[in-house]
Amino acid sequence: MKAWIRFMGRDAAQLRPTVLEALQGVGIEWVVCGAQAPAGLGVLVFNEVDTSTLDAVRDSRMNTMTRVLAVATTSQGLAAGACWRLLQAGASDALVWEGSRDAAAEIAARLERWHAVDRIIESPAVQRRLVGRAPSWLPVLRQLVEVAAFTDASVLLLGESGTGKEEVARLIHELDRRPNRRDLVTLDCTTVVPELSGSEFFGHERGSFTGAANARDGAFALADGGTLFLDEVGDLPLALQAQLLRVVQERLYKRVGANAWQQTDFRLVCATNRELSEQVTQGGFRRDFFHRILSWMCRLPPLRERPEDILPLAQHFLRTLRPDMELELDPHVREYLLMREYPGNIRELRQLIGRICKRHVGSGPITVGDIPPDDRPSSEGPGDWRDVSFAQAIQRALSLGAGLKEIGRSASDTAIRLVLAEEQGNLQRAARRLGVTDRALQLRRAQHDE
């Protein structure tokens, strides 16, 4: 495995021979870099957390696939909340070199885990289910992959309707490494009839109630050895939540009409579009049940918070819906998709692409005429890109003390990073989209790297 390393400050430079020798001993191939850190896994060794250190972390994270481990030469380097400032700047973790039992082994363990997670993210199992690399989405995806593949924790998925909670649940099940893993069992809590809820979850014995002509297994029995996905768990009645407490914690249950306890072993994944913590406060969800399903929580971002993923998702849906040909989107359709609002999130985008596919004929690019009339913008264009979210981002920068020069530079750097990522590093295409010459773009990147 390869990784880059950068030393900042006099004390860090003095430690360089010691650090490199120790890291060589843990079997990782290191590339020592200067101001410009390459993409991928890396380590930043520093004396103290100052502006230059935080800028170095931010600059390294310009590439979303880069992960930075911040290593202070002494414990003083992480004093006074410095570790939190590093994480806020984009570092994935922070630790201290001196005084550690085996700092080199700790660094290697973290990098190896991150490398394994990123390798899984690039695998077909993930690529065919969860598309996108937006800065707001990639950290969430990494957490999902890590908890799914390297733990047996129960997972609570929070997010608006249409953000992909069911696909995430399927991925967690697919990445589960338990030997002889069995099926994924899905139960939509909005469809559970209170009178039959006991049978749905616990199963029943023959003759245990009117109409019970035969014995039946419930969800807990069917999920034994596999994964139980409770979709829209926030809709469970309070009385039923009380009945589920024991089986969620102890994995023991009784069939309706039976006396004997039965054992089950399943991984629990719950999902809801409700704010369960608010429901707990208001008495609409049991506090004890909430904490029993809250082994690990993940909040899926809405599509409006990951606009960089709109076009990759659209292309993914095109390939899924029309596998017989490689369809492209013309520039006007791309602009329309980027500027449109998606209150239904990813599900709404997929349905829109489905309607467009049904209208498209031929093998040429998809054009504005393929957009159904009811989906077309009411004005001449899809809207002003300088919307409320744009103003909010500037307002936040101003409130944090950023000046006009810094805001302008950050906006330009972000635009360059996004276009280069979309054009897969092709400078000519990126320069054309940015409205500058190839030379101007090269100079701008060189100035940034200095």
Phi, psi and omega in degrees: 000138181254150176204155177260159178218141180226137179251132180232125178100158185296313181298320178296320179297323179292330178280350188309309181300319181295315182296312183297320180296316180294320181289328176298327182289344179263008169083022178253133180276118187256144173240114179281128184236164178263225184295328182264106179274135178288168178289156177112195182286141180204164181234131177248113179261129188215165177271311183216159179269099176239189183301318182293325178294313180295322177296322179297321178294313180298317180297321179296327182275007174302328173268119187296338180278354179279139174234133186244129172257116182270125183238114177277143180293324178225168180296334179298332181293340179248018181283166174056041176076015182298326181298324180289325177294325177295316179296320179296327179285343177126359177292147180274335178195166179217137177213175184247140180280300184288137180092348178283147179298318178203082185298321181298319179292323178295318178297314181298319181298318180293314182295322179295320177295315180297322178296318179296319179296314181295327177295321177294321179300326180277357182284157178302328181301323179272317185300326182277352181249311187238109185257143173128149179223026180299148180303331179277345185256321186301315177299324178294316180298319179297318178297317180300314181296317182294314181291328181287315188271335188241004175221172173245023186294147168290152185230134173249118181259123177246146178164159179296163177299134177090006182273358174101025183297321180291321176297322178296318178299319178295321179294318178302317178296317184293327181273352179299128187262015178298135177294144179057037178300137181260211195277163167268124179248122182251132177230118178277110186292343179285343183258000182285121177279124184309320182294334182249010185297323179301316179293320180301316184272312189262343187082176180212161175270157177300131178078009183288340174203169182300125180097353180274074184288334180223158175291152183216139174278140175265185184299323182293324177287318181295330182272359181303124182085358182231221183232135175253119180253112176263100181278140183053052181297338179294346180268001179292134176297150181302319182297322180288324176303319179297322180291334185272351185304310185295315184291327178293322182273315188254352181059038176236139180207163174240138171294153174298127180088002181252161178253336186273140174281143177240148181263142175220155181222106182220158171267131184260127173235124179243151179218149177199151173261008179265157173272094187297325180298323177291321178297323178298314180298323183273358178086010181268356178212135184293132180296317182294321178291322178303313183286339178281335177263001187260043177296317177210131184244142178225130178255117181277128182287145174291163184297330180295340178267000178224057184298334179298340183267356184298309182292316174302321177294319179299315179296322178298316179292325176299315180295325180289318184279331179231068183292348183281346180208157179265098182268142178246161177255130178285164187305323182290324177290321177299317179296318179300314181296323182289325184271344183289152174267149183229077178299334177269006175060218187298324179299319180293320177298317180296318179295322178297313179298324177297317179293321179296318180299322182294334181270339187284139174233155179084180182253003180282181182294155175285130184242174185298334179293340178282346179284123181303146182308321182290343181263354184283151179295147182284334179262188181291333181224170182286355177128171181276128180290342179273068187267197183297319181296325177296314180295323180295321179297318179293319179299319179294319178299317180296320181292336178270004175095008180286141178266177184299319181297316181293320179296315180297317180296318180295320178297316180295315180299319180294318179299317179297315181299315183295316182292319178298322178294316180295326181265014175054041175081002180285110185295321182296312180293320179296316180297322180296318180290329180277350179076029178231170177278161177303318182296317180297321179292319178298318179296319180297318178293321180296319179296323179292325184284339183290000000 
